[in-house]
Amino acid sequence: MALKPEGLCGQLTDPRRLLAVWALVAGLSACGGGSHDRSAAETPGRDAAVSDAGSDTADASPDLPQDTSGDAAADAAPDDAADATDAGRDVPLDTNPADADVSEDTPDTALPRACNGHPALCERRLDEITLATTHNAMSNEAEGWLGPNQQFGITRQLEDGVRGMMLDTHRWNGDLYLCHTVCNFGNKLLVDGLREIAAFLETHPDEVMAIIFQDGISAEETAGAFEDSGLIEYVYTHDPQAPWPTLGAMIDSNQRLLATAESSGPPPAWYHHAWDIVFDTPYNFDRSEAFSCELNRGQASNDLFLINHWITVILPSPDGAAEVNQYEPLLARARACEEEQQHHPNFLAVDFYATGDLFAVVDELNGVAD
């Protein structure tokens, strides 16, 4: 049914045609003002009416009775016009949704990066921080070592917050082991122990740590174990003419492990000779009153300072640790040695780390205590 301009007024006297024209106009209005969700069940015949209006051959909607009056069409128009108006309210015509500012409703949940557990340490150089350190870290009660120095093994120590480890290496039974003096008292394959450290560093990408080896094997053998374990991926090589990097820089480069040895190295360049860069206190004490901060190994001008803080009465002493690892005596010794040597303590090494307050004291020394 075509609507010709010259006869438009006359053609609109037919109620069916009047309704078809109105439906076309209302449909176009709804499209211009935004979508309007209304099902065919709610508006029977609307789609058919629009289709009829655009076709030259289609008949009027079959749903309308032949005797429908013009008043009926007029009565229907206001309701549908209101619907079209409602549809326009869904998205205002002068509003571009892409321009909407949603920043006010989007809270900033990003947390600052934490290096070794604290954002404040990211900008500190390695020689400006203290690492919680375990003496004879491989020797532990949980794995059945006799006369152990620690309660738990390497992985648990790292998970608890230990970031410095003193490890002893030996060749025994034709292979390379971690053990202390007598390997029959307790032992772990060197490559297995290094794999535990590598696995921790892989899953904790914002952590920096150090190892001091009491090395009973060659530098070449140690380097081979680093290669086989995957730990080689994380080693840091220090240039003695350069300042120490910040923890953040070590993390960014993924060179997050400082390796040193008491007897050998380098080469390789990353296998530093400990007493070229570290100096320490004495370590043979059978009672707390005997503690001393005097220079033991290395030069006082070296960059890193190791405080040895444990009691040995033939064997490592859990009772001694229960005394000297408490907050007050441990912090007092660290402060006294810092004052005497005029150097921030970089390694605070203890036996039975899980006894007492090692981590609280380290946080205090690092200025990040709660």
Buried (B, 14 or more C-beta within 10 A) or exposed (E): BEBEEEEEEEBBEEBBBBBBBBBBBBBEBBEEBBEBEBEEEEBEBBEBBBBBBEEEEBEBBEEBEEEBEEEBBEEBBEEBBEBBEBBBEEEEEEEEEEEEEEEEEEEEEEEEEBBBBBEEBBEBBBBBBBBBBBBBBBBBBEBEBEBBBBBBBBBBBBEBBBBBBBBBBBBBEEEBBBBBEEBEBBBBBBBEBBBBBBBBBEEBEBBBBBBBBBBBBBBEBBBBBBEBBBBBBBBBEBEEEEEBBBBBBBBEEEBBBBBBBBBBBBEBEBBBBBBBBBBBBBBEBEEEEEBBBEBBBBEEEBBBBBBBBBBBEEEBBBEBBEBBBBEEBBBEBBBBBBEBBEBBBBBBBBBBBBBBBBBBBBBBBBEBEE
